[in-house]
Amino acid sequence: MTNTVQQLEDLREKLIADPEVILEDKDLMRALVSANEAQMGSNIIDLRGIAMERLEARLDRLEDTHRSVIAAAYENLAGTNQVHRAILRMLDPAEFENFLRDLDGEVAEILGVDCVRLVLESVQNENDPAVKRLGDVLNVAEPGFIETYLTDGKRSTSRQVTLRQIKPDSDVIYGEACDWIRSEAALKLDFGNGRLPGMLVMGAEDPHHFKPNQGTDLLTFFAGVFERAMRRWLS
């Protein structure tokens, strides 16, 4: 019994010397407030306790918001670094064919997508040997194809970046990959006056990789860099 009394006395002295030990412990503070309310009885309303509960709930919400903002900031930073690395890799090749082949190679790998396709509108025959050499990366389509593809044939104007979940009903763009592509980012490209438009398509097997409610700032920036690189090659 003597040891117990001494331990309680030692604990009391420590808490008096350093009260923040209690103040920083949410569970302990909640227990003390509850004990105080129980001692006052059910006929007395403790406004201070109610205020504390509200402040605690508000603090929890602020902490959740803070964690969400930090997580979003890290994710955005990671995405920015990813796009910058892909752009640097895209600008490395000294020949046009290597430039296009890298799109579905290292550039796609850096961006974390399963395939990349470039669609160019042209009156040129798609069976041209120069087109065939590039395999599945480059597709040549008739004028007007890109706008129809981006708007699903509806009477609306397409955006520069279109994110959507998709199940391709043909192999026109993705070739054999159309069997497993479930989401895509389609970037509309402007190559300048007098030139037909183009489209860069990034496909993913994960149906949640690209969704309409995602931000498009980084992909818009990537599309702008790609347009300028293509204008250089087309010149």
C-alpha positions as a LaTeX table, in Angstrom:
\begin{tabular}{lrrr}
\hline
Residue & $x$ (\AA) & $y$ (\AA) & $z$ (\AA) \\
\hline
Met1 & 0.00 & 0.00 & 0.00 \\
Thr2 & 2.84 & 2.37 & 0.90 \\
Asn3 & 4.48 & 1.74 & $-2.50$ \\
Thr4 & 1.23 & 2.53 & $-4.28$ \\
Val5 & 0.79 & 5.80 & $-2.42$ \\
Gln6 & 4.37 & 6.75 & $-3.17$ \\
Gln7 & 3.93 & 5.93 & $-6.88$ \\
Leu8 & 0.79 & 8.06 & $-7.05$ \\
Glu9 & 2.60 & 10.91 & $-5.31$ \\
Asp10 & 5.52 & 10.64 & $-7.75$ \\
Leu11 & 3.12 & 10.62 & $-10.71$ \\
Arg12 & 1.31 & 13.66 & $-9.31$ \\
Glu13 & 4.55 & 15.59 & $-8.97$ \\
Lys14 & 5.58 & 14.70 & $-12.54$ \\
Leu15 & 2.23 & 15.85 & $-13.95$ \\
Ile16 & 2.37 & 19.10 & $-11.99$ \\
Ala17 & 5.91 & 19.70 & $-13.24$ \\
Asp18 & 4.98 & 18.88 & $-16.85$ \\
Pro19 & 1.19 & 19.28 & $-17.43$ \\
Glu20 & 1.61 & 19.17 & $-21.21$ \\
Val21 & 1.89 & 15.40 & $-20.92$ \\
Ile22 & $-1.86$ & 15.39 & $-20.23$ \\
Leu23 & $-2.79$ & 18.27 & $-22.51$ \\
Glu24 & $-1.22$ & 16.63 & $-25.57$ \\
Asp25 & $-2.94$ & 13.29 & $-24.98$ \\
Lys26 & $-6.39$ & 13.42 & $-26.62$ \\
Asp27 & $-7.67$ & 10.20 & $-25.07$ \\
Leu28 & $-6.61$ & 11.23 & $-21.57$ \\
Met29 & $-8.15$ & 14.69 & $-21.92$ \\
Arg30 & $-11.38$ & 13.16 & $-23.22$ \\
Ala31 & $-11.50$ & 10.81 & $-20.21$ \\
Leu32 & $-10.95$ & 13.70 & $-17.77$ \\
Val33 & $-13.68$ & 15.81 & $-19.36$ \\
Ser34 & $-16.09$ & 12.88 & $-19.28$ \\
Ala35 & $-15.32$ & 12.25 & $-15.62$ \\
Asn36 & $-15.90$ & 15.94 & $-14.87$ \\
Glu37 & $-19.27$ & 15.89 & $-16.66$ \\
Ala38 & $-20.32$ & 12.77 & $-14.80$ \\
Gln39 & $-19.43$ & 14.40 & $-11.48$ \\
Met40 & $-21.53$ & 17.49 & $-12.27$ \\
Gly41 & $-24.62$ & 15.43 & $-12.96$ \\
Ser42 & $-27.04$ & 15.22 & $-15.88$ \\
Asn43 & $-28.85$ & 18.49 & $-15.06$ \\
Ile44 & $-25.82$ & 20.67 & $-15.78$ \\
Ile45 & $-24.64$ & 21.49 & $-19.28$ \\
Asp46 & $-20.90$ & 21.95 & $-19.59$ \\
Leu47 & $-20.51$ & 24.53 & $-22.36$ \\
Arg48 & $-16.76$ & 24.30 & $-22.10$ \\
Gly49 & $-16.92$ & 20.56 & $-22.78$ \\
Ile50 & $-19.21$ & 21.10 & $-25.77$ \\
Ala51 & $-16.87$ & 23.74 & $-27.14$ \\
Met52 & $-13.95$ & 21.40 & $-26.69$ \\
Glu53 & $-15.72$ & 18.63 & $-28.59$ \\
Arg54 & $-16.48$ & 20.98 & $-31.46$ \\
Leu55 & $-12.92$ & 22.27 & $-31.54$ \\
Glu56 & $-11.63$ & 18.71 & $-31.49$ \\
Ala57 & $-13.89$ & 17.73 & $-34.40$ \\
Arg58 & $-12.76$ & 20.82 & $-36.31$ \\
Leu59 & $-9.12$ & 19.97 & $-35.61$ \\
Asp60 & $-9.65$ & 16.45 & $-36.92$ \\
Arg61 & $-11.16$ & 17.85 & $-40.12$ \\
Leu62 & $-8.28$ & 20.28 & $-40.53$ \\
Glu63 & $-5.76$ & 17.49 & $-40.02$ \\
Asp64 & $-7.53$ & 15.36 & $-42.66$ \\
Thr65 & $-7.54$ & 18.30 & $-45.07$ \\
His66 & $-3.87$ & 18.96 & $-44.35$ \\
Arg67 & $-2.97$ & 15.34 & $-45.11$ \\
Ser68 & $-5.02$ & 15.44 & $-48.32$ \\
Val69 & $-3.32$ & 18.65 & $-49.47$ \\
Ile70 & 0.14 & 17.26 & $-48.72$ \\
Ala71 & $-0.67$ & 14.01 & $-50.55$ \\
Ala72 & $-2.00$ & 15.94 & $-53.56$ \\
Ala73 & 1.11 & 18.15 & $-53.59$ \\
Tyr74 & 3.42 & 15.14 & $-53.59$ \\
Glu75 & 1.37 & 13.47 & $-56.31$ \\
Asn76 & 1.46 & 16.62 & $-58.44$ \\
Leu77 & 5.20 & 16.96 & $-57.95$ \\
Ala78 & 5.73 & 13.33 & $-58.92$ \\
Gly79 & 3.57 & 13.83 & $-62.01$ \\
Thr80 & 5.48 & 16.97 & $-62.98$ \\
Asn81 & 8.83 & 15.17 & $-62.69$ \\
Gln82 & 7.41 & 12.29 & $-64.71$ \\
Val83 & 6.29 & 14.54 & $-67.57$ \\
His84 & 9.58 & 16.47 & $-67.55$ \\
Arg85 & 11.57 & 13.22 & $-67.82$ \\
Ala86 & 9.36 & 12.04 & $-70.68$ \\
Ile87 & 9.85 & 15.33 & $-72.54$ \\
Leu88 & 13.63 & 15.18 & $-72.16$ \\
Arg89 & 13.64 & 11.61 & $-73.49$ \\
Met90 & 11.35 & 12.61 & $-76.35$ \\
Leu91 & 13.76 & 15.37 & $-77.41$ \\
Asp92 & 16.82 & 13.09 & $-77.48$ \\
Pro93 & 16.45 & 11.32 & $-80.88$ \\
Ala94 & 18.19 & 12.89 & $-83.85$ \\
Glu95 & 16.06 & 11.04 & $-86.45$ \\
Phe96 & 12.32 & 11.19 & $-86.96$ \\
Glu97 & 11.76 & 7.43 & $-86.98$ \\
Asn98 & 13.59 & 7.01 & $-83.68$ \\
Phe99 & 11.58 & 9.90 & $-82.30$ \\
Leu100 & 8.33 & 8.12 & $-83.12$ \\
Arg101 & 9.48 & 4.68 & $-81.99$ \\
Asp102 & 10.51 & 6.06 & $-78.61$ \\
Leu103 & 6.95 & 7.23 & $-78.03$ \\
Asp104 & 5.75 & 3.67 & $-77.56$ \\
Gly105 & 8.98 & 2.69 & $-75.87$ \\
Glu106 & 10.82 & 4.67 & $-73.22$ \\
Val107 & 8.46 & 7.64 & $-73.29$ \\
Ala108 & 5.45 & 5.39 & $-72.62$ \\
Glu109 & 7.38 & 3.62 & $-69.88$ \\
Ile110 & 8.30 & 6.89 & $-68.16$ \\
Leu111 & 4.71 & 8.12 & $-68.33$ \\
Gly112 & 3.44 & 4.84 & $-66.91$ \\
Val113 & 1.07 & 4.07 & $-69.79$ \\
Asp114 & 0.75 & 0.83 & $-71.73$ \\
Cys115 & 0.91 & 2.23 & $-75.24$ \\
Val116 & 1.21 & 5.49 & $-77.16$ \\
Arg117 & $-0.15$ & 6.09 & $-80.65$ \\
Leu118 & 0.22 & 9.05 & $-82.99$ \\
Val119 & $-2.60$ & 9.73 & $-85.44$ \\
Leu120 & $-2.02$ & 12.08 & $-88.36$ \\
Glu121 & $-4.73$ & 13.22 & $-90.73$ \\
Ser122 & $-3.54$ & 13.09 & $-94.31$ \\
Val123 & $-4.69$ & 12.57 & $-97.87$ \\
Gln124 & $-1.64$ & 10.35 & $-98.33$ \\
Asn125 & $-2.19$ & 6.63 & $-98.71$ \\
Glu126 & $-1.80$ & 4.86 & $-95.36$ \\
Asn127 & $-0.09$ & 1.98 & $-97.18$ \\
Asp128 & 2.90 & 4.19 & $-97.90$ \\
Pro129 & 6.13 & 2.28 & $-97.04$ \\
Ala130 & 7.29 & 5.10 & $-94.76$ \\
Val131 & 4.17 & 4.63 & $-92.64$ \\
Lys132 & 4.42 & 0.85 & $-92.57$ \\
Arg133 & 8.01 & 0.99 & $-91.25$ \\
Leu134 & 6.80 & 2.60 & $-88.06$ \\
Gly135 & 4.54 & $-0.31$ & $-87.17$ \\
Asp136 & 1.77 & 0.40 & $-84.68$ \\
Val137 & 3.07 & 3.77 & $-83.47$ \\
Leu138 & 1.87 & 5.88 & $-86.40$ \\
Asn139 & $-1.62$ & 5.78 & $-87.90$ \\
Val140 & $-2.72$ & 7.82 & $-90.89$ \\
Ala141 & $-6.40$ & 8.77 & $-91.07$ \\
Glu142 & $-8.59$ & 10.71 & $-93.45$ \\
Pro143 & $-9.34$ & 14.39 & $-92.74$ \\
Gly144 & $-12.00$ & 14.83 & $-90.06$ \\
Phe145 & $-11.30$ & 11.51 & $-88.33$ \\
Ile146 & $-9.74$ & 13.05 & $-85.20$ \\
Glu147 & $-12.63$ & 15.41 & $-84.41$ \\
Thr148 & $-15.12$ & 12.58 & $-84.88$ \\
Tyr149 & $-13.09$ & 10.28 & $-82.64$ \\
Leu150 & $-12.71$ & 12.83 & $-79.85$ \\
Thr151 & $-16.40$ & 13.82 & $-79.81$ \\
Asp152 & $-17.78$ & 10.30 & $-80.43$ \\
Gly153 & $-19.50$ & 11.66 & $-83.51$ \\
Lys154 & $-21.50$ & 14.23 & $-81.54$ \\
Arg155 & $-22.01$ & 17.81 & $-82.69$ \\
Ser156 & $-19.63$ & 19.38 & $-80.20$ \\
Thr157 & $-16.16$ & 20.87 & $-80.16$ \\
Ser158 & $-13.38$ & 18.69 & $-78.83$ \\
Arg159 & $-11.03$ & 19.76 & $-76.04$ \\
Gln160 & $-7.26$ & 19.74 & $-76.37$ \\
Val161 & $-7.01$ & 16.96 & $-73.79$ \\
Thr162 & $-9.71$ & 14.30 & $-73.47$ \\
Leu163 & $-9.55$ & 11.81 & $-70.60$ \\
Arg164 & $-11.98$ & 8.92 & $-70.59$ \\
Gln165 & $-12.63$ & 5.29 & $-69.89$ \\
Ile166 & $-13.02$ & 3.41 & $-73.11$ \\
Lys167 & $-13.43$ & 0.00 & $-74.69$ \\
Pro168 & $-12.29$ & 0.33 & $-78.33$ \\
Asp169 & $-14.71$ & $-1.23$ & $-80.80$ \\
Ser170 & $-12.08$ & $-1.43$ & $-83.54$ \\
Asp171 & $-8.33$ & $-1.74$ & $-83.98$ \\
Val172 & $-7.99$ & 1.46 & $-86.03$ \\
Ile173 & $-5.83$ & 3.20 & $-83.44$ \\
Tyr174 & $-4.59$ & 0.59 & $-80.97$ \\
Gly175 & $-4.18$ & $-2.40$ & $-83.28$ \\
Glu176 & $-4.03$ & $-5.65$ & $-81.29$ \\
Ala177 & $-3.95$ & $-3.66$ & $-78.03$ \\
Cys178 & $-7.62$ & $-2.73$ & $-78.53$ \\
Asp179 & $-8.57$ & $-5.97$ & $-76.75$ \\
Trp180 & $-7.26$ & $-4.75$ & $-73.40$ \\
Ile181 & $-7.15$ & $-0.92$ & $-73.48$ \\
Arg182 & $-9.71$ & 0.43 & $-71.01$ \\
Ser183 & $-8.83$ & 4.13 & $-70.55$ \\
Glu184 & $-7.07$ & 6.76 & $-72.60$ \\
Ala185 & $-5.76$ & 10.30 & $-72.76$ \\
Ala186 & $-6.24$ & 11.80 & $-76.21$ \\
Leu187 & $-4.20$ & 14.94 & $-76.96$ \\
Lys188 & $-5.33$ & 17.01 & $-79.92$ \\
Leu189 & $-2.38$ & 18.49 & $-81.80$ \\
Asp190 & $-2.14$ & 21.66 & $-83.86$ \\
Phe191 & 0.76 & 21.65 & $-86.30$ \\
Gly192 & 0.23 & 25.17 & $-87.59$ \\
Asn193 & $-1.47$ & 26.96 & $-90.45$ \\
Gly194 & $-1.96$ & 24.93 & $-93.60$ \\
Arg195 & $-1.45$ & 21.59 & $-91.85$ \\
Leu196 & $-4.06$ & 19.03 & $-90.86$ \\
Pro197 & $-4.35$ & 18.27 & $-87.13$ \\
Gly198 & $-2.90$ & 15.29 & $-85.31$ \\
Met199 & $-3.65$ & 13.37 & $-82.15$ \\
Leu200 & $-1.44$ & 11.68 & $-79.58$ \\
Val201 & $-3.22$ & 8.91 & $-77.71$ \\
Met202 & $-2.02$ & 7.29 & $-74.49$ \\
Gly203 & $-3.77$ & 4.05 & $-73.65$ \\
Ala204 & $-3.86$ & 2.17 & $-70.34$ \\
Glu205 & $-5.13$ & $-1.26$ & $-69.37$ \\
Asp206 & $-6.28$ & 0.10 & $-66.00$ \\
Pro207 & $-9.81$ & 1.57 & $-66.49$ \\
His208 & $-9.11$ & 4.09 & $-63.69$ \\
His209 & $-5.77$ & 5.35 & $-65.01$ \\
Phe210 & $-7.47$ & 8.13 & $-66.99$ \\
Lys211 & $-10.79$ & 9.60 & $-65.85$ \\
Pro212 & $-12.69$ & 12.72 & $-66.95$ \\
Asn213 & $-12.45$ & 14.36 & $-63.51$ \\
Gln214 & $-8.64$ & 14.34 & $-63.46$ \\
Gly215 & $-6.57$ & 17.47 & $-64.02$ \\
Thr216 & $-5.14$ & 18.05 & $-67.49$ \\
Asp217 & $-2.54$ & 20.79 & $-66.94$ \\
Leu218 & 0.50 & 18.52 & $-67.25$ \\
Leu219 & $-0.86$ & 16.73 & $-70.32$ \\
Thr220 & $-1.71$ & 20.08 & $-71.92$ \\
Phe221 & 1.90 & 21.14 & $-71.36$ \\
Phe222 & 3.14 & 17.83 & $-72.80$ \\
Ala223 & 0.92 & 18.29 & $-75.86$ \\
Gly224 & 2.33 & 21.79 & $-76.39$ \\
Val225 & 5.91 & 20.51 & $-76.33$ \\
Phe226 & 5.03 & 17.61 & $-78.63$ \\
Glu227 & 3.37 & 19.98 & $-81.12$ \\
Arg228 & 6.51 & 22.09 & $-81.32$ \\
Ala229 & 8.73 & 19.06 & $-81.74$ \\
Met230 & 6.53 & 17.75 & $-84.55$ \\
Arg231 & 6.52 & 21.14 & $-86.31$ \\
Arg232 & 10.30 & 20.97 & $-86.34$ \\
Trp233 & 10.25 & 17.50 & $-87.91$ \\
Leu234 & 7.52 & 18.42 & $-90.40$ \\
Ser235 & 9.52 & 21.44 & $-91.54$ \\
\hline
\end{tabular}
